[in-house]
Amino acid sequence: MTKYRCTVCGYVYNPEVGDPDSGINPGTSFEDLPDDWICPVCGVSKDQFEKVE
């Protein structure tokens, strides 16, 4: 599964881990995150993330 990095703070969303503090279960792809999901570190929206190659 593809990881995505926050371009503001560097947080990496790992779909294998999810974001349990925000109620996102492991196995949830970045594309399947709710539109209102925000970076758990700095609070920016999904459009501030880039794919990690």
ZAPA-187295 format. One record per residue (C-alpha): residue number from 1; x, y, z. Coordinates in steps of 0.001 Angstrom, whole numbers, plus 500000, padded with zeros to 6 digits. Example, Ala and Ser with C-alpha at 12.3 -4.5 7.8 and 13.67 -1.06 7.14 Angstrom:
<sites>
<num:1	px:512300	py:495500	pz:507800>
<num:2	px:513670	py:498940	pz:507140>
</sites>
This chain:
<sites>
<num:1	px:500000	py:500000	pz:500000>
<num:2	px:501225	py:503478	pz:499119>
<num:3	px:502373	py:505866	pz:501830>
<num:4	px:501789	py:509618	pz:501680>
<num:5	px:503884	py:512381	pz:503284>
<num:6	px:502647	py:515714	pz:504633>
<num:7	px:504496	py:518447	pz:502744>
<num:8	px:504179	py:520787	pz:505731>
<num:9	px:505496	py:518737	pz:508666>
<num:10	px:506807	py:515484	pz:507152>
<num:11	px:504300	py:513140	pz:508831>
<num:12	px:503940	py:509943	pz:506790>
<num:13	px:500521	py:508299	pz:506554>
<num:14	px:501092	py:504550	pz:506479>
<num:15	px:497934	py:502690	pz:505409>
<num:16	px:499153	py:499513	pz:507112>
<num:17	px:498938	py:501367	pz:510443>
<num:18	px:496066	py:503770	pz:509722>
<num:19	px:495437	py:506636	pz:512137>
<num:20	px:493910	py:505027	pz:515238>
<num:21	px:493736	py:508342	pz:517133>
<num:22	px:491405	py:509641	pz:514404>
<num:23	px:489399	py:506420	pz:514132>
<num:24	px:491070	py:505284	pz:510896>
<num:25	px:491552	py:501520	pz:510896>
<num:26	px:494713	py:499778	pz:509686>
<num:27	px:494407	py:498844	pz:506020>
<num:28	px:492677	py:502102	pz:505034>
<num:29	px:494259	py:503502	pz:501868>
<num:30	px:494974	py:507222	pz:501643>
<num:31	px:492387	py:507536	pz:498875>
<num:32	px:489744	py:506060	pz:501205>
<num:33	px:490365	py:508550	pz:504014>
<num:34	px:487411	py:510879	pz:504625>
<num:35	px:487637	py:514223	pz:502805>
<num:36	px:487712	py:516021	pz:506150>
<num:37	px:490647	py:513974	pz:507503>
<num:38	px:493562	py:516168	pz:508586>
<num:39	px:497218	py:515555	pz:509366>
<num:40	px:497348	py:514335	pz:512979>
<num:41	px:500559	py:516294	pz:513583>
<num:42	px:500016	py:519735	pz:512025>
<num:43	px:496329	py:519769	pz:511044>
<num:44	px:496546	py:520459	pz:507292>
<num:45	px:494138	py:518846	pz:504824>
<num:46	px:494706	py:515840	pz:502563>
<num:47	px:495629	py:518047	pz:499595>
<num:48	px:498885	py:518932	pz:501357>
<num:49	px:500114	py:515320	pz:501097>
<num:50	px:502267	py:513797	pz:498383>
<num:51	px:502823	py:510183	pz:497395>
<num:52	px:506023	py:508607	pz:498758>
<num:53	px:507844	py:506888	pz:495897>
</sites>
